[in-house]
Amino acid sequence: MSERFYLYNDVEETRTRFVSFMGESQRFDLAIINSSRYYGKQLVLDVQSNRFAIIGADDLEEPGYLEHAYQISEEDASELRSFLYEVV
Protein backbone atom coordinates (compact mmCIF):
# COMPACT_ATOMS: atom_id res chain seq x y z
CA MET A 1 0.00 0.00 0.00
CA SER A 2 1.38 3.42 -0.95
CA GLU A 3 1.61 6.40 1.35
CA ARG A 4 -1.44 8.67 1.40
CA PHE A 5 -0.92 12.01 -0.38
CA TYR A 6 -2.84 14.84 1.32
CA LEU A 7 -3.68 18.05 -0.48
CA TYR A 8 -4.38 19.51 2.96
CA ASN A 9 -5.23 18.18 6.39
CA ASP A 10 -6.18 21.04 8.70
CA VAL A 11 -8.14 21.31 11.92
CA GLU A 12 -9.94 24.59 12.44
CA GLU A 13 -12.28 26.17 14.99
CA THR A 14 -15.73 26.85 13.50
CA ARG A 15 -19.02 28.31 14.65
CA THR A 16 -22.22 26.52 13.63
CA ARG A 17 -25.75 27.89 13.78
CA PHE A 18 -28.63 25.43 13.50
CA VAL A 19 -31.88 27.00 12.35
CA SER A 20 -35.21 25.61 11.20
CA PHE A 21 -38.05 27.58 9.66
CA MET A 22 -41.15 26.89 7.64
CA GLY A 23 -41.65 28.53 4.27
CA GLU A 24 -44.93 28.59 2.35
CA SER A 25 -44.46 25.07 1.02
CA GLN A 26 -41.20 23.72 2.47
CA ARG A 27 -39.46 23.35 5.80
CA PHE A 28 -35.81 24.39 5.92
CA ASP A 29 -33.49 22.75 8.45
CA LEU A 30 -30.11 24.39 8.05
CA ALA A 31 -26.67 24.19 9.59
CA ILE A 32 -24.72 27.36 8.83
CA ILE A 33 -21.00 26.91 9.41
CA ASN A 34 -18.69 29.91 9.76
CA SER A 35 -15.03 29.24 9.11
CA SER A 36 -12.04 31.18 7.84
CA ARG A 37 -11.62 28.47 5.18
CA TYR A 38 -14.07 29.99 2.66
CA TYR A 39 -12.93 33.63 2.62
CA GLY A 40 -15.90 35.12 4.44
CA LYS A 41 -18.51 32.81 2.93
CA GLN A 42 -20.56 30.31 4.92
CA LEU A 43 -21.06 26.62 4.35
CA VAL A 44 -24.85 26.17 4.38
CA LEU A 45 -26.08 22.61 4.79
CA ASP A 46 -29.72 21.69 4.21
CA VAL A 47 -30.14 18.74 6.56
CA GLN A 48 -33.47 17.66 5.01
CA SER A 49 -32.13 17.28 1.47
CA ASN A 50 -28.50 16.43 2.28
CA ARG A 51 -27.34 19.28 0.02
CA PHE A 52 -24.93 22.09 0.77
CA ALA A 53 -23.35 25.14 -0.80
CA ILE A 54 -20.69 27.70 0.04
CA ILE A 55 -22.61 30.96 0.07
CA GLY A 56 -21.69 34.62 0.26
CA ALA A 57 -23.67 37.75 -0.52
CA ASP A 58 -22.48 37.63 -4.15
CA ASP A 59 -23.88 34.11 -4.56
CA LEU A 60 -27.32 35.24 -3.41
CA GLU A 61 -27.35 37.71 -6.31
CA GLU A 62 -26.54 34.98 -8.83
CA PRO A 63 -29.71 33.94 -10.72
CA GLY A 64 -30.57 30.27 -10.23
CA TYR A 65 -27.74 29.60 -7.77
CA LEU A 66 -29.89 28.43 -4.84
CA GLU A 67 -32.33 26.62 -7.12
CA HIS A 68 -29.48 24.60 -8.59
CA ALA A 69 -27.50 24.02 -5.40
CA TYR A 70 -30.47 22.83 -3.35
CA GLN A 71 -32.66 21.50 -6.18
CA ILE A 72 -35.62 23.64 -5.11
CA SER A 73 -38.24 25.70 -6.88
CA GLU A 74 -37.89 29.40 -7.62
CA GLU A 75 -40.48 30.19 -4.93
CA ASP A 76 -38.69 28.13 -2.26
CA ALA A 77 -35.36 29.63 -3.30
CA SER A 78 -36.82 33.10 -2.87
CA GLU A 79 -37.77 32.30 0.74
CA LEU A 80 -34.38 30.77 1.45
CA ARG A 81 -32.60 33.73 -0.19
CA SER A 82 -34.60 36.16 1.95
CA PHE A 83 -33.49 34.36 5.10
CA LEU A 84 -29.86 34.03 4.01
CA TYR A 85 -29.60 37.76 3.30
CA GLU A 86 -30.04 38.19 7.07
CA VAL A 87 -27.22 35.77 7.95
CA VAL A 88 -24.64 35.96 5.18
LUMSELO-132042 format. One line per field, with one value per atom (N, C-alpha, C): atom name; x, y, z; residue number from 1. Coordinates in nm, 4 decimals. Layout:
N
atom CA|...
xx X|...
yy Y|...
zz Z|...
n NUM|...
***
This chain:
88
atom N|CA|C|N|CA|C|N|CA|C|N|CA|C|N|CA|C|N|CA|C|N|CA|C|N|CA|C|N|CA|C|N|CA|C|N|CA|C|N|CA|C|N|CA|C|N|CA|C|N|CA|C|N|CA|C|N|CA|C|N|CA|C|N|CA|C|N|CA|C|N|CA|C|N|CA|C|N|CA|C|N|CA|C|N|CA|C|N|CA|C|N|CA|C|N|CA|C|N|CA|C|N|CA|C|N|CA|C|N|CA|C|N|CA|C|N|CA|C|N|CA|C|N|CA|C|N|CA|C|N|CA|C|N|CA|C|N|CA|C|N|CA|C|N|CA|C|N|CA|C|N|CA|C|N|CA|C|N|CA|C|N|CA|C|N|CA|C|N|CA|C|N|CA|C|N|CA|C|N|CA|C|N|CA|C|N|CA|C|N|CA|C|N|CA|C|N|CA|C|N|CA|C|N|CA|C|N|CA|C|N|CA|C|N|CA|C|N|CA|C|N|CA|C|N|CA|C|N|CA|C|N|CA|C|N|CA|C|N|CA|C|N|CA|C|N|CA|C|N|CA|C|N|CA|C|N|CA|C|N|CA|C|N|CA|C|N|CA|C|N|CA|C|N|CA|C|N|CA|C|N|CA|C|N|CA|C|N|CA|C|N|CA|C|N|CA|C|N|CA|C|N|CA|C|N|CA|C
xx 0.0838|0.0000|0.0887|0.0569|0.1375|0.0978|0.1859|0.1613|0.0538|-0.0349|-0.1439|-0.0881|-0.1347|-0.0925|-0.2055|-0.1839|-0.2840|-0.2647|-0.3729|-0.3679|-0.3673|-0.4457|-0.4381|-0.5046|-0.4695|-0.5228|-0.5191|-0.6165|-0.6180|-0.7310|-0.7096|-0.8144|-0.8365|-0.9631|-0.9945|-1.1151|-1.1130|-1.2281|-1.3367|-1.4603|-1.5727|-1.6859|-1.7801|-1.9023|-2.0177|-2.1092|-2.2219|-2.3524|-2.4397|-2.5753|-2.6729|-2.7584|-2.8634|-2.9934|-3.0629|-3.1878|-3.2886|-3.4132|-3.5210|-3.6345|-3.6891|-3.8052|-3.8925|-4.0169|-4.1147|-4.1447|-4.1265|-4.1648|-4.3097|-4.3543|-4.4929|-4.5198|-4.4213|-4.4461|-4.3349|-4.2323|-4.1201|-4.0614|-4.0180|-3.9458|-3.7973|-3.7258|-3.5815|-3.5147|-3.4307|-3.3486|-3.2038|-3.1430|-3.0111|-2.9059|-2.7855|-2.6668|-2.5788|-2.5509|-2.4724|-2.3373|-2.2331|-2.1003|-2.0122|-1.9617|-1.8689|-1.7275|-1.6419|-1.5033|-1.4189|-1.2914|-1.2040|-1.1636|-1.2008|-1.1620|-1.2179|-1.3373|-1.4067|-1.4100|-1.3113|-1.2926|-1.4170|-1.4754|-1.5897|-1.7238|-1.7249|-1.8511|-1.8850|-2.0118|-2.0562|-2.0875|-2.0666|-2.1055|-2.2461|-2.3448|-2.4854|-2.5335|-2.5617|-2.6083|-2.7589|-2.8292|-2.9719|-2.9833|-3.0132|-3.0139|-3.1231|-3.2360|-3.3469|-3.3110|-3.2413|-3.2133|-3.0720|-2.9902|-2.8498|-2.7736|-2.8040|-2.7339|-2.6679|-2.5625|-2.4929|-2.4334|-2.4013|-2.3350|-2.2525|-2.1482|-2.0690|-2.1294|-2.1795|-2.2607|-2.2098|-2.1978|-2.1689|-2.2741|-2.2679|-2.3667|-2.3688|-2.2537|-2.2482|-2.3215|-2.3189|-2.3879|-2.5394|-2.5868|-2.7318|-2.7847|-2.6976|-2.7354|-2.7339|-2.6693|-2.6540|-2.7853|-2.8448|-2.9715|-2.9589|-3.0517|-3.0571|-2.9594|-2.8771|-2.7742|-2.8354|-2.9275|-2.9890|-3.0766|-3.1471|-3.2327|-3.1502|-3.0351|-2.9484|-2.8815|-2.8253|-2.7495|-2.8368|-2.9595|-3.0471|-3.1595|-3.1622|-3.2658|-3.4060|-3.4319|-3.5617|-3.6238|-3.7518|-3.8245|-3.7818|-3.8193|-3.7891|-3.8543|-3.9758|-4.0484|-3.9786|-3.9394|-3.8691|-3.7331|-3.6661|-3.5356|-3.5491|-3.6582|-3.6817|-3.6944|-3.7634|-3.7770|-3.6431|-3.5695|-3.4377|-3.3443|-3.3450|-3.2603|-3.2910|-3.4187|-3.4601|-3.4021|-3.4073|-3.3488|-3.1963|-3.1314|-2.9856|-2.9300|-3.0041|-2.9595|-2.9386|-3.0168|-3.0044|-2.8805|-2.8310|-2.7222|-2.5881|-2.5901|-2.4639|-2.4012
yy -0.1180|0.0000|0.1249|0.2209|0.3416|0.4419|0.5370|0.6405|0.7362|0.7755|0.8673|1.0055|1.0675|1.2011|1.2986|1.3847|1.4838|1.6134|1.6702|1.8053|1.9060|1.8794|1.9510|1.8655|1.8927|1.8175|1.9103|2.0000|2.1043|2.0812|2.1271|2.1306|2.2781|2.3182|2.4593|2.4764|2.5828|2.6174|2.6757|2.6319|2.6845|2.7227|2.7972|2.8311|2.7829|2.7075|2.6524|2.7010|2.7478|2.7890|2.6897|2.6329|2.5435|2.6217|2.6249|2.7003|2.6221|2.6276|2.5613|2.6614|2.6715|2.7582|2.6999|2.7386|2.6888|2.7971|2.7635|2.8527|2.8247|2.8808|2.8587|2.7124|2.6447|2.5069|2.4095|2.4576|2.3716|2.4116|2.3112|2.3346|2.3365|2.4297|2.4394|2.4087|2.3083|2.2745|2.2944|2.4001|2.4392|2.4343|2.4023|2.4189|2.5182|2.6304|2.7364|2.7407|2.7059|2.6915|2.8092|2.8805|2.9910|2.9422|2.9686|2.9239|3.0240|3.0298|3.1177|3.0503|2.9266|2.8474|2.9048|2.9609|2.9988|3.1496|3.2208|3.3627|3.4465|3.4308|3.5123|3.4552|3.3454|3.2815|3.1744|3.1339|3.0312|2.9018|2.7927|2.6623|2.6381|2.6309|2.6175|2.4784|2.3975|2.2606|2.2543|2.1962|2.1692|2.0244|2.0068|1.8739|1.7849|1.8430|1.7658|1.7021|1.7776|1.7279|1.6729|1.6851|1.6426|1.7169|1.8446|1.9281|2.0447|2.0960|2.2085|2.2975|2.4198|2.5140|2.6105|2.6635|2.7697|2.8995|2.9806|3.0956|3.2248|3.3256|3.4622|3.5528|3.6789|3.7751|3.7767|3.7626|3.7635|3.6444|3.5309|3.4115|3.4270|3.5022|3.5245|3.6091|3.6879|3.7713|3.6934|3.5779|3.4978|3.4267|3.4571|3.3936|3.2412|3.1725|3.0274|2.9533|3.0251|2.9596|2.8692|2.9232|2.8434|2.7324|2.7633|2.6622|2.5408|2.5680|2.4602|2.3869|2.4624|2.4025|2.3132|2.3570|2.2829|2.2079|2.2172|2.1496|2.1847|2.3159|2.3641|2.4574|2.4832|2.5697|2.7152|2.7967|2.9396|3.0052|2.9632|3.0195|2.9834|2.8555|2.8128|2.8808|2.8961|2.9625|3.1079|3.1717|3.3104|3.3227|3.2282|3.2298|3.2035|3.1079|3.0769|3.1957|3.2566|3.3725|3.4862|3.5099|3.6159|3.5919|3.4681|3.4357|3.4522|3.4006|3.4027|3.5439|3.6372|3.7763|3.8281|3.7760|3.8186|3.7610|3.6477|3.5772|3.5861|3.6004|3.5959|3.7341
zz 0.0000|0.0000|0.0000|-0.0853|-0.0949|0.0133|0.0353|0.1348|0.0851|0.1759|0.1400|0.1097|0.0014|-0.0384|-0.0062|0.0910|0.1316|0.0546|0.0073|-0.0482|0.0657|0.1692|0.2962|0.4019|0.5264|0.6390|0.7592|0.7675|0.8695|0.9693|1.0902|1.1919|1.2237|1.2286|1.2441|1.3362|1.4157|1.4986|1.4079|1.4277|1.3503|1.4446|1.3923|1.4650|1.3797|1.4374|1.3630|1.4227|1.3366|1.3779|1.3153|1.3980|1.3500|1.3535|1.2418|1.2347|1.1514|1.1936|1.1203|1.1063|0.9859|0.9656|0.8564|0.8604|0.7642|0.6619|0.5351|0.4270|0.3904|0.2786|0.2348|0.2024|0.1435|0.1021|0.1424|0.2126|0.2468|0.3812|0.4551|0.5800|0.5483|0.6085|0.5919|0.7260|0.7282|0.8446|0.8022|0.8528|0.8048|0.9141|0.8754|0.9591|0.8834|0.9463|0.8825|0.9537|0.8820|0.9408|0.8988|0.9997|0.9761|1.0019|0.9054|0.9113|0.8330|0.8637|0.7841|0.6531|0.6357|0.5182|0.3882|0.3903|0.2663|0.2426|0.2933|0.2620|0.2883|0.4060|0.4438|0.4034|0.3311|0.2934|0.3958|0.3991|0.4920|0.4172|0.4859|0.4352|0.4883|0.3983|0.4378|0.3989|0.5000|0.4793|0.5011|0.4063|0.4214|0.4684|0.5953|0.6564|0.5970|0.5571|0.5009|0.3666|0.2824|0.1469|0.1303|0.2351|0.2276|0.1186|0.1006|0.0024|0.0752|0.0158|0.0769|-0.0302|0.0107|-0.0796|0.0040|-0.0563|0.0043|-0.0460|0.0471|0.0066|0.0696|-0.0158|0.0257|-0.0349|-0.0010|-0.0518|-0.2047|-0.2686|-0.4147|-0.4746|-0.4064|-0.4564|-0.4508|-0.3528|-0.3406|-0.4557|-0.5162|-0.6309|-0.7623|-0.7618|-0.8831|-0.9180|-1.0339|-1.0718|-1.0803|-1.0164|-1.0234|-0.9338|-0.8581|-0.7766|-0.6692|-0.5906|-0.4840|-0.5414|-0.6491|-0.7124|-0.7541|-0.8127|-0.8591|-0.7419|-0.6499|-0.5398|-0.4517|-0.4260|-0.3348|-0.4060|-0.5391|-0.6184|-0.5675|-0.5591|-0.5110|-0.6139|-0.5956|-0.6885|-0.6708|-0.7664|-0.7617|-0.6410|-0.6072|-0.4929|-0.3616|-0.3471|-0.2263|-0.2170|-0.3280|-0.3298|-0.2876|-0.3259|-0.2868|-0.1349|-0.0719|0.0741|0.1417|0.0897|0.1450|0.1275|0.0100|-0.0187|0.0780|0.1024|0.1949|0.3340|0.3807|0.5104|0.5084|0.4057|0.4006|0.3904|0.3320|0.3303|0.4721|0.5675|0.7074|0.7754|0.7279|0.7954|0.7244|0.5945|0.5181|0.5112
n 1|1|1|2|2|2|3|3|3|4|4|4|5|5|5|6|6|6|7|7|7|8|8|8|9|9|9|10|10|10|11|11|11|12|12|12|13|13|13|14|14|14|15|15|15|16|16|16|17|17|17|18|18|18|19|19|19|20|20|20|21|21|21|22|22|22|23|23|23|24|24|24|25|25|25|26|26|26|27|27|27|28|28|28|29|29|29|30|30|30|31|31|31|32|32|32|33|33|33|34|34|34|35|35|35|36|36|36|37|37|37|38|38|38|39|39|39|40|40|40|41|41|41|42|42|42|43|43|43|44|44|44|45|45|45|46|46|46|47|47|47|48|48|48|49|49|49|50|50|50|51|51|51|52|52|52|53|53|53|54|54|54|55|55|55|56|56|56|57|57|57|58|58|58|59|59|59|60|60|60|61|61|61|62|62|62|63|63|63|64|64|64|65|65|65|66|66|66|67|67|67|68|68|68|69|69|69|70|70|70|71|71|71|72|72|72|73|73|73|74|74|74|75|75|75|76|76|76|77|77|77|78|78|78|79|79|79|80|80|80|81|81|81|82|82|82|83|83|83|84|84|84|85|85|85|86|86|86|87|87|87|88|88|88
***
